[in-house]
Amino acid sequence: MLKEGEIRIPAGCAISGVIDRSGKRMSGECMIKSIATMHDRSNGLGGGFAGYGIYPDFKDFYALHLFYDDTLCQAETESYLKKHFEIAYCSAIQTRKMKSITNEPIIFRYFVSPLPRKLESSHLDEQEYVEKCVMHVNVEIKGAYVFSSGKNMGIFKAVGYPEDVGEFYRLEEYAGYAWTCHGRYPTNTPGWWGGAHPFGLLNYSIVHNGEISSYDANRRYIEMFGYKCTLKTDTEVITYIFDYLLRKQKLTLREAAHVVAASFWSTIETQEPEQRDQEILLRRMFPSLLITGPFSIILGYENGLMALNDRLKLRSMVVAEKGDKAYMASEECAIRVIEPELDKIYAPAGGEPVIFELKGENVQ
């Protein structure tokens, strides 16, 4: 007879997030504590964190976090970066030795700004230029992988339980106004360092609990616009979908949410005319970006966090507030362990985004 822990449980994965809307920065230790309460949802094959506001001294530079298999691909990548960027500062990402974290790659970070002459000759805007460079490294340079590329934010991930990953990266030494984290590994792929969540591109990051059945349709469509889904996992394609809808198509967060978790046609028919017309338009414009299957996600971006369930709410998500702080997690315990007394706590409806943003003058 199979015992607990000896079978694959697709409903696993743990996600958690917190934001202080006043802009006050919090130690990453709070997220380690939060995700540790959901240890049984993880399996030791992946864990990771994203922190926003963690690099105030370099806030105007893109922070590139990279994994390298060896020094040869590191040298090739650094040569490429020097041809395309001004490198303000670079260093190994500081870690601590842990018995539970093994086979670590070379882990480096670079604070960069596009070289003006290169940017001008590319005829791209700055973010598009950075995206193309990130895609080049990840596709063309074997053994190198850019896993974080935003401004004043960073992703930290590895193979291991998430609480161990947080300790490994010494996240108690970082402070940010928003954090997200994830336990487990990308669906239907082997556990490896680059494949752990969060997935990120520029300032967008995604942590995801679930398994989407529309992966192939979503991937084929999004790759028409220059994205390369090198990791063959659903969370990667979700990240690129949001980057495409928000950055390139200039949709609002709610509009993007109603593309990926569109209302059923029977529901749309009952809506007020203005809302009905907008949802019909979005469904007709982006039919291949509807995400089907069970999911709950947290989207991180420079000004806030958004929680979103699939339209049938097949994965758990709890949201809570306490003063300026807002929380979202797979389970209530992950919130209560860092904030026992709450002003409000609730479970969002399927397909309805919950958005918390920095207040006015605190927008980064």
Summary of the structure (lengths in Angstrom):
residues: 364
radius of gyration: 19.6
end to end distance: 54.2
largest distance: 65.6
contacts: 1282
relative contact order: 0.18
helix: 34%
strand: 27%
